[in-house]
Amino acid sequence: MTRMREDIRNVFKQDPAARSTVEVVLTYPGLHAVWMHRFAHRLWKMNLHLAARMLAQFSRFLTGIEIHPGATIGRRFFIDHGMGVVIGETAIIGDDVTLFQGVTLGGTGKETGKRHPTLGNGVLVSAGARVLGDIKIGDSSKIGASSVVLKDVPANATVVGIPGRVVVQDGIKVDAPLDHQLPDPVRECQERIELELEQLKREIERIKGGRRHDTTLQQHDRKKGTI
């Protein structure tokens, strides 16, 4: 009960839209997901893996938040809005961490062992960000919305972009050119069409050249026949 009261107080601290304890308890899916995860995590540590996974799946159905029961989560963890949040099995989350909707703390492939991120105390991850692989995010760092972070982040840093780059460190701006490598299927399709057209033009020119050569030979043969 002490942890639950602490969680409720943290919601009021983090979210100015919270009006009453009853409202928070009944309508905050992030809170529900955290509470169910704690129970599922206990089951997981007792080697009741199937029961833990079933509870985690039920939590996902109710809240839209997927937390693997193997993930380790600290105190005063706050998920704001929460829809689409995914937290992997070996993720470790410190105290006073905040995640917004659409955040993924995931892996980068089919690695074994520790394959998900470790978030230090006081970390904030904004909406839609992806933090992937066995990397460490330092205490009090911030991850910008829709960023993709694949490398360790030092403490007290702000990271934005794809791939994520540090733009602020200890309150000082860092000159870091942002090269957002977003996929552009329309451009890729256009380039592919242009390449195929160029190949088709060369093929047509080759065929025309062959026909002109054949025509020249035929004319030459006809002239020889009339002499």
PyMOL commands that set and color helices and strands:
alter all, ss='L'
color gray80, all
select helices_A, chain A and resi 2-14+21-27+29-45+49-63+185-226
alter helices_A, ss='H'
color red, helices_A
select strands_A, chain A and resi 66-67+72-73+78-79+86-87+92-93+98-99+104-106+118-119+124-125+130-132+136-137+142-143+148-149+157-160+165-169+172-173
alter strands_A, ss='S'
color yellow, strands_A
deselect
rebuild
show_as cartoon
